Structures are given as structure tokens and as C-alpha cells.
Amino acid sequence: MADESRIPIPAEIDNESIRAFVEEWAEVTDPERIELVSAADDARLIGEALAAGELLPAGVGRYYARSNPKDTARSEERTVVATSNPADRGRYNNWQPVSEVKPLIVERMRGASRGKTMYVVPYLMAPPGTPLAAYAAGVELTDDRTVVLQMIRMTRVGLEHFDGLTDPNFFVRGVQVTGDPDTLMHGTPEDARLFATIADERTILHYGSAYGGNALLGKIAHGLRQASYDGYLSGKFLAEQFLLLGIRDLETGATSHVCGGFPSASGKTNLAMTLPPDTLGDRYRVDFYGDDIAWLWIDDEGRLRAINPENGAFGVAKDTNERTNPTAMAAIAEGSGTIFTNTAYNRLTGDVWWEGLTPQPPAELEGWLDWTGAPIADRRSDQQDAPWAHPNSRFTIPLERIPNLAADAADPAGVVIDAIIFGGRTRDREPLIRAIDDLAVGVYDGLTLGAEATFAAEGVDGQLRYDPMSMRPFFSYSEGRYAKHWLSLLSQARELPVFAHVNWFQRDPEDGHYLWPGYRENLRALNWLFRYRAGDAHGQPTPVGVLPTAEELDLTGLDVPAEDLDRLLRIDTKRWAEEMQHRHGHLSNLRDLPQAIWDAHHRVAETLQPLASDPASDIAQ
């Protein structure tokens, strides 16, 4: 006799491996019902979410969601990588043995979806047909309808995407169970949240959140942590937290592609979505491919290629406006299907607002609720300066809504990469741009990427918070073997891309003003880099790379004071000598670091030392 107590699994799930996966976890989490979803279900699910109050209308074809106030961001301290191999332990990946982690999280998930729907979300983290498609398939089980709607915007959702796979049984298995945020003891020693990527089993188990990178398992846990592990084990590819864009010269027809990593608050999304400066708009077009993740591999002809595995953008709302990011503002316009999360919301008009959207918040307070749902008009005098929107408030949109999306963004062959850039927020030390021609030095530069944070208050003024390759929260194995994989893969390239380091945030040491206007003007630095790679610009060599000369930068229509430009295109060798000491300490904490990286560090340090000790060379070209 059939077991009638079992929850029926949708008959459309005809992949036996998926059926077995769903059955296994339905028995653990005990949902009330199981539902298979695809992108075609979006409108129906939106309607259901609106009826249930999980979404609110935010203008025509836009929606607003509010998370639990305790569930507002990724939690790095509760995120672990678990494998059966202790050699996977790194400096930053919170490695734990799978034998300890898996039983713990399974027990926390047991019965935790009771009374809820288990949504089965089959997805592909890549354009169909890509050489990396085998590593892109996944199935997320979630008990939150808003998570499903965000996944539909961020990935390619539908069981049909498994049809073209060589092995439809080889997929990432993900389970997201929300739990009750009010009982999870956030931030205490008893914090019950746990987000685990069990990399050697290609399984992702996240308990205790329905927000962002904690819950959209295809995005970070699969797209970065698991894919990075897969890329290393297979030896075939890299999965990086990189932007990906193209710059087209409309006069010559040439197109160059750049990818690169930026720590948080260092301008990555604004650069990914940038437009040409007004004065260069007739000459150049910027094509958007992706703002957060790139997978890179060497093709059969020895060229480095990249794709954006995501199908949407999950952008930070704060400080997004018509000046900083007009592309994003156009993308989230009415009719776009955008889901806003944890911004301020007007219950009367459906308007949304966040800090930086306009210089001042709306003057008329009637109807406005802050991100927690509290009326702004009812605030006490001591609450007037509190943010209206959460600093990590977001907008989620499908890529197709981005107005300058590249025509070949979904090409399974990807694009050939001409440059790999790194960029951190530093007020001194780093010039506007410096090019690096050596592979080992380029990888070394990425491993020592960092940005200034609140170090002045912590007594280490000017020291960087290092964020290697902008992957610090996303490593799935040791940083040293990661560096070795980078060197090994790129050494197979017939022609290497040029590496570079950029910095849009250098300040005047006297009055603190920014030396470079940034935003759309940043295209000028990238154009120089491509001219340098082509041999049409030669720059000036320094111990840390080749800098543009003032004459080589196209500054048409841009007024930068000569003294600011001079400072932007020089390096402070004394500050760099201090930086090299910090870098040595940072690298010493990374396990298994290949000798080639240490050799690169010593080459740079030894070239700097005589200049830094020369009283006449305080600032050297």
C-alpha cells in the first residue's frame, strides 16, 4: 500500500534525482505542500504575494517587500564552508568539517517548514549552452514566496533548463529554510542561524534567513562559493565577485571587455552600470554585462573568456540616484517588475525612498513608513535623524531591464577579456590607475586588494582592510591554493589580459576634496588602459606599475586642476613602503601561498626601497 502520509511531489518533476532530493528534504522540513515553479509563474506568484501582504504595490509594475527587522543582510559570522578535507581551511572561509555541520543544520531544519509551501526552484546560473553549463544547474528548495520571486529575477528558472545538460543529475542541491527570526537569538552565543556550503557534496543548506545572499542560494552560495570550489577541483574555471563590462569605440568599431573586483563601497556597481561622459558620448558606448559575478575560463584558442552567470541585478539602493547611477534609475522605473526591499515606503502613494535618492527626504510625511514599518510622522525628536531606509536596502531587477545591456550578454561563448582590474577606496597611496603586465604581480595585486574603512578610529590610520580579489567572504578553499589556481589557469592563455589597479577616491591631504570627479569620468582611465595594452600609450613606469602621463589621458571636456592631476598620476613611495610592510603581514596569514606570489611581493618591495629612502624622492614618478 502506498504511504498516503507522504506529501505529493508534483508529477512534472520527472528527473528522478530531483524527485529524490525533494522527497528527502520534504521528510526533514515537513511542509504542507510542494510546488514546482518556473519563470512563467512570476505573475501568478506576484498576485498571491500581494494578496497575502508579502508584497505591496510600489507604482505600476513595481513591488515593495519588508523583511523581518532582524533579517536584513548577509551574516558572514554565521556562514561556513564545510568539507571532508581539512586542507580546504583558509584564513577567511570559516571552514568546518562536514561531519559536524551537516547533522547540526539538518536538526535545526527538522519540521521548520510545517504549515508552509515548499517551492521547488530549478535554475541555471549561466546562459544555456555555455561551456560551463555543467556547473550552473541547481535546484533550490525554499519555504518563502518572496525568495522565489527574487530568484526568478536573478537566475534562469525552469525545469526546461535541465533538458540540454549533458548530465541532468549533476546539479547543486540547495535548501533554504527561513525559521522564525524572532526566536533565533540573532547576535548572541545561542544564535541558531547557520548558512553552510558543503562544497565537496555540492550541497547548500541555509537556515534562519529569507534575505538576500542568505536566501538566494543561486547568487552567492552557488555562483561564488560552490562554483569557485568546482572551478578549482575541475581545473577549468574561476568564479569571482567581478563586474563585467564592454567599451565600444564607435569610431573604430573596436570593443574591449574588462572584468574586475572591488571591495564593498568602492564603486563597483556604479562602474558596471556606467555611461560615457557627455563629451565622449558620441565616440563610445558602454555595454553592461554584470555587476557582481563573473565566471572565467580559457577557450580552445587560448583566450580568456568570461560570462555573467546571473540573470539579474541585486543592487544596493543607498546613494543610487540620477547622478551616481542613471542606468540603475532607468532600470528600476515603473513597469520594470522591480522588487524593492527595506527602503522607506509610502502606504498612500506606493512611492519608495532611500538615503541619497534625493538630497533631502520628502517634506510631506503623511503616509511614509520607515524600513521597519513605523510611521515617520510619529517619530520622537530624538529619532529625527534615524535612517528612513535600511543601509542595505535593495532593488532586484532582471538584466533585460538594464537599458545598456550588451546585445551579446546571453551569448554562451562569453566575451574575451582584455583587462582585469582591481579597485579599492583609498585616500592616498593609490594613483588613478596603474597597469601591470606581469601575471604573478597582477595576481599578487589582487590578493593584496583592500579598502580603507574606519581605521582612524581604531588607531591604525590608513591601514587597509584587505579583501583578496574582493572574495574575502566567498572563499571556499585556502587562499594559497586559490592563488595557485589563478596562476595555473591564466598561464594557459595565449595572450594575457592586462592587469590594472584603479582608485577613484584619492583626496587632497589639506582640504579633503576628491581629486578625481569619478562616476562616468572613470571611463577615461579605462580607455587609457586599453590604449596602453594596444601599444598606443606608453605611460610612465613606477615600482608598482605603469601610470598614464597627463598627455595620454583623454580629458576632453573635463576640467581637473593641474595640481590635482599631478597628484593623481604620481605615487608616494614612502606611503608605499609602509604599505608593503602591511602586505607582508597580510600574506603571511594566507595558507599555502605559492612562492611565485612571495617573489612578486619581494620584487615590488625591493624596487620601492631605494626610492622610499631617498629624501629627494618623497613623491616619485
N, C-alpha and C positions, 0 to 999 in steps of 0.2 A: 504494500500500500504506500502511496506517495505521502511524504511528510507535508501535511496541509498547514503546519505551523510556519513553514518557510515563507518568506516574503517573495512574491513572484518577481522574477527578473524579466525585464522587457524582452519579448521574443525577437525584436530586431537586432539584439546583440547576438550575432551568430558566430562571433570569434570566441572559440572555446576558452582561450587564455583569458580574455576579458571577462567572460562569464564566471570563470573560476575565481578571478580576482574580486569581482563584485560580490560573489557569494561568500567568500572568505571574510570580507570586511563587513558585510551586512550582518553576519553572525556575531561579529565583535561589537559593532556600534548600535545595532538593533533599531534601524529606522522604521518608520511607519509604512513607507512606500519607497519604491525605487523608480527613478525616471531617467531615461536616456535623453540627452539634449543635443541639438546641433545649432548652428548659426541661424537656421531658418526659424528657430523657436524664439528669437530675440523679441519680436513684437508681442507675442503672447506672454512671455515672462515679464516684460516691462509692464504690461497691463495688470498681471497678477500682483507684481510688486507695488504698483500704485494703489491697487485696491486694498492691499494689506497694510499700507502705510510705510512700507520699507523704502519706497522712493516717493519723492514729492516732485511735482512739476516745476521746472525752472525755466519757463519760457517755452516756446514752441519747439518740440523735439529735443528738449534737454531735461535732465533729471538731477535731483539732489538726494544724497544719502548722508545719513549721520551715523557714525559708528558709536559704539559704547565709549564713553569718555576715558575709560582705562585702556582702550584698544585703538591706538592712534598712529603707531609707527612700527617698523621692524624692531625686533629686540635681539641685538647681537649677543647679549649675555645669555639668552635662553636658546640660542641657535647652535647646533653642534653638527659636526661631520662624524659619522660612525662607520668604521670598517673593521674587518678582522685582522688588519695588518698595522701594528704599532708604528711601522716606518712611515705611515701616512700622517703622523702627528706633525704639525707645523707650529710656527710661532703664533699664528693668528686664527687657525681654523677650529679651535675648541674641539679637538679630536677626542673621541671616547670610544671604547670598544663596543662593538655592536651587541655583544653578549650581555652588556649591562643596559644599554639604551633601549633596545627594542622591547624587551619584556616590560620595562617601566612605562613606555608610552602606550603600548597595547593595553595595559591595565587601566590607564587613565582614559582611554577611548572607549572602554567597555561600557556599552549601554548609553553612551553620552549623546547619541542622536535619537534617543527614544522620543517618539511623537513627531519627528521631523521627516522630511523627504530627503533621501539620498539621491543627489543628482550625479549622473554618470556623464563626465565631460571628456570625450575623446578629442585629442587635439594634435596639431603638428606645429613644432617650433622651427619651421623653416618653409621656404617656398617649396611646393611639391616638385619632385624631380631633382632636387639638389643632390650633389654627391654625398652630402651629409644627412640625407633623409633618414637613414637607418637609425641615427642617433636623436632624431627630432620627434619621434612619436611618443605620446604619453596619454595616460588616462588619469584624470583627477576625479576622485570621489569627494564631494563636498555636501555639507548639510545647510548651506547658506545660498539663497537665491541671488543675492547681490554679487556674491563671488562668481556665480555662473555668468551673470551679465557682464562683469568686468573681464572674465576670461574670453567671452565671445568677442570683446573689443580688442583684446591683447594677443590672441592666438587664432589659428585656423581651426575652428571647432566643427566636428562632424565625423561620424564613423567612416564616411566615404574616403577620408584622407588615409585610411589604413589600406585601401584597396591596391594602391600602387607600390606598396612596400615589398621589398624582397622577402622579408620575414615579418609578417604582421603579428607574430607572437613576441617579437623583441621590442618592448616598449617600457617606458618609465612608469612605474606604478606609484601614484600619489594619493594620499588620504589626508583630507583636511577636516578636522572636527572642531567646531567652534567652542564647545563647552559653555559654561556660564561665567562670563567675565567678572561678575560681582563676587564670585566665590573663589577665584583663582589666586588670590593673595599676591597681586602684582607687586614686584619690587621688594618682597620680603624673602627671608630664607626659606619660606614654605611655598614660594611661587611655583604653581603647578604647570605653568605653560612649558612646552617643550617642542622645539622645531628641529627635526632630525633629517638629514640627508644620509641615508645608508648607501653610500656610494658604490660599494662593491656588490650590492644586491640590486642596484638601480631602483631603489625604493625611497620614497619621500613621505615621512609621517609628521604632520604638524598638528599639534593640539593646543587650543587655547586662544585662538585669534581668528577673526574674519576680515582682517585688514591688510591690504597692500601686499608687500613681499612676504608676509607671514602666511597669506592665504591663497594668493595667485601662484600656485605651485609651478606652473609653466614658466613664469617670468624669471625668478632668481634661483630658486632651488634646482630647477631643471636647466634653464637657459644658461646659468653660470656654474653653480657648484657641480651638478651632475655632469653637465656637458664638458666642463674642464677635466673632470676625472676620466670621462670616456675618451676625450681627446688625448690625454696622456697615455692611458693604457693601450689605446689603438695606435698611438704614434702618428695619427692622421691630421689632427687639427688643434687649434687653440680656441677657447671660448672666453671672451674678455668683456669687461664692462667698458666698452668703447662706443663712442659715436661713430657714425659713418656718413660722409657727405661727398658730393661731387662738385667740382667747379668747372664750368664750361666757358671757354673763350669763344664768344660769338663771332669774333673777327676771324680767328684761325680755324675754328671748329674743334680744337683740341679740348679734351676733357681729362681732368686729373681727379683722382679719388684719394681721400685721406681718412684714416681712422685714428682714434686715439683715446687715451684715458685721462680723466680729470677727477681729482678728489671732490667731495661734496662742496658746494658753494664756490666752485672755481670756474663757472661759466660754460659747462659742457652742453646743457640743453640749449642755451641761447646761441652757442656756436653751431650746434647741429641744425638749428632752425633758422640760421642767419640768412639775410638777404644782402645783395651787394649794396655798397654805399650809393646814395642817389647819383653822385657824379660819375660812378662807374657802371650804373645800371644798364646803359646801352651796350656795354662791352662784355659783361659777364652775367651768367646765370648760375645760381647755386641750387643744386639738386639735393633734396633731403632723402636719406635712406633710413637712418635710425639715430636715436638719441641716447641709447643706453647699452645695447649689447651687440657685439659682432662676433661671428664665428669665422676663423681664418684657416685656409689650407693652401697647399701648393698644388697647382693643377698639373696636367700631364705635360705641359710645355714649360714647366719650371717657373710659373708666375704665381706670386702670392695673390690669392683672391679672398674676398670676404662677402658675407651676406649678413643682413639683419634678421635674426631668427624670429623676432617679434612681428606682430601684425597690427600693433597699436602703440600708443604713447601713454604713459602713466606719469604725467608731469606735475611738478610742484607748483601750486598756484601762487604762493607768496612771491611778490615782486614781479609777477608776469603782467605786462601791460603793453600798450601800443609802442612805447619807445624801446623797451628791453627785448620784446619778442612779438613783433607784429604777426609773424607766421602762426604762432600759437593762438593769438587772439582771433585770427581769421578761422582757424581750425575749430575753435570751440563756439562758433557763432550759432544762432538759433537754427534748428533743423539738423544739427550735426550728430545727434544721438549721444552727446557728451554726458557723462555721469560726473558730477561734482561731489566731492566728499569732504565734509568737515570745514567748509567755508561758512561764512555768515549767510543767512537765508532770510528773505522777506516773505512771510507767510501770506501776505496780502497780494503781492505783485509777482512772486516767484523769482525775483531778482536774487543774484548772488553777489557777494563782495568779499574781498580779502585785502590784507595789508599790501600796499603797493599797486593795487589795481588803479586807484586814483590817488592824488596827493593827500586828500582828506576823505574820511568816511562820509557816507551820506548824511546830510544835515537833518533831514526828516527821519526821525527814529521810529515812527509808527510802523509796526509790523516786523521790524528787524529782530531776528534772533541770532545770538552768537552760536558758535560751533557746538556748544553743549545743549542748545535749545532754549537758553534763558533769554528773556526779552532785554534788549539793550536799554530800552527806555526805563526799565526798573532798576538799573544799576545804582548802587550807593556811590557817594562821592569818592570813596577810596577805591572804587572799581573802574573809574572812568578810563584809565589808561590800559586796562586789560585788553588783549587782542580780541578782535571780533572773530577772526578765523584762526584755526589751529595752524601753527607754523608749518606743519606737514600736511596741510590740506592739499587735495589733489584734483586733477581732472583726468578722465580716461576717455580716449578717443581712438577710433580705428585709423590706421595710417591713411586710408583713402581720403580722409577729410583734410589732410595737410596740403595746402594749395601748391607748394612747390615740390611735392613728392616726385621723385625721379621716375621717368617713364619705364625704366628697367628695374625698378625696386623689387619686383617679384620674379626677376629672371633667376631661374635655378642655378645658372652658371655663376652668379655673383658678379662682382666687379674686380678688376685688377687694382691692387693697392699701390699707389705711388709714394705715399708718405705715411709714417706713423708718428703721431705727435703725443707729447705729454704736457700737461699744463697744471700748475698749482697756483694758489693765491699767495704771493709773497710781495711785501712792500719794498724789498731791496734785493740785492744779490742776483736775481734772475733778470736778464735783459728781455726785451720784447720777444725775440726769437733767436735761437741758436741751432744751427744744423749740425748733425752728427753723421759721419759717413761710415764709421766702424760698427759692425754688428755687435760685438761684445760691449762696446761703450754705449751703444744705443740701448741694449737690454739692461745694462748696469744703470743707465739713467732712469729707465722705467722703474727699476727696483728701488731706487732712492727718491722716487717721486714723493712730494709732500706739500703740505699747505700750512700756513700759519693759522693758529686758532686763537685761543685765549691765553697764550703762553706768557704774556707780560704779567698777567695777574697771578700766574703760577710761578713766577720767579725765574723763568727760562726764556727771557725775551728773545724773540727772533728764531727760536728753535722750531723746526718743523714737526708736525705730526706726520710721520711717514705713512704712506699709503701705496705700497708697491703696485705699480701698474694700475692703480685705482681698484685693486682687487682685495684689499685688506679684509673686508667682511665676507669674501666669497671664495677664498681658497678652499680646496677640497683635499689637497695633499701638501707635502712640505714645500716651502718656498724655494729651497735649493734645487729640488728635482724639477720644479716648475721652471726655474731659470734654465736648467739644462735642456728641458723640452723646447723652450723658446729657441735656444741656440741651435739645437739639432734640427728643428723643423725649418727655420729660416736659412740655415746653411745649405738646404736643398734648393733654394731659389736660384734660378739662372741669373736674375737681376734683382738685387736687393732694393727695397724702398729706402728712401732717405728717412732717417730719424730726425726729430727736432723736439725742442722744448720751448713752450711759449708761456708768456706771462703778461696778462692784460692789466695787472693790478699794481704795478710799481708806483710808488708815491714819492713826492718831493719830501726830503728829510726835514725841511724847515716848516712849511705850512701844511703838509699832508695831502695836497691835491694830487689827483691821479695824473700821471704823466701822459697816458695814452687814453683816447676817448673810448675805446672798446666797442663792444656790440658790432654793428655792421662794418665798422672800420677794420675789424680784425681780418677781414678778407685780404687786406693789403699785405699783411705779413705772410699769409699762406701763398699768395701769388708770388712773392719773392722766393719762397721755398721751392716752388715748382720751377721757377726760372733758374735757381741755383742747381737743382737736380739736372736740368737740361743743359747746363753749362753756359747759360746766357747771363748769369750773375756769378760773381766770384767771392764777394764778401771779404771779411777780414778774419783771419784765423786767431783764435784765442785758445788757452788751455782747455776750455770747456766746450768748444765747438766753434763753428764759423758764424759770425754775425753779419747782418747786412751793413753796407755803407749807407749813409744818408742818401746818396745819389741813386742807389739801386732800388730804394723803396718808392713805389708809385704813390705819391702824396697828392695827386691831382684833386683840387677842391678841398683839401684838408689843411687847416692852419694849426700846426703844432709848433710852439715856440722852439727856437733853435737850441736853447739850453736844455729843454726837456728832451728833445730828440737826441741830443748828445748823450744824455744820461741813459736813455732807453737803449742805446746801441753801444754801451760800454759795460765792462764787468768790474766789480770791486774785488780785487784779488785778495785783500785782507779778509773780507767777509767770506770769500770762497774758501780760504784756508781754514777758517773756523768751521765752515760747513763740512769740509772734508773730514774733520775730526768727528763731527756728529754722525756722518755717514758711516764711518768705520765702526762706531758703536752699534749703529742700526744693523749693519750687515753681519756683525758678529753674533747677533741674536737669531739669524736665519739658519736653519739646519741644512746640511748637505750642499752648501753653496759651492758651485763649481769653481775651480781655480781660475778659469777664464774671466769670471766676474771680479775676483780679487785682483787679477792682473790689470784689468781695466781701471779699477779704483786706484791702484798704485801708479799707473801711467798718468792719470789726471793729476793726482796729488803731487807727483814728482815734477810735473811741468809747472804747476802753480807755485811751488815752494820758493824758487828763486825770485819770482815776481812779487810775491807777498812779502818777502823780507827786504825788498828794495825800497828805501824811503821815497825814491822818485817815482815809484810805480804804485801809488795808492789806488788809483783808478787807471787801469791799463786797457788799451785797445788790443 
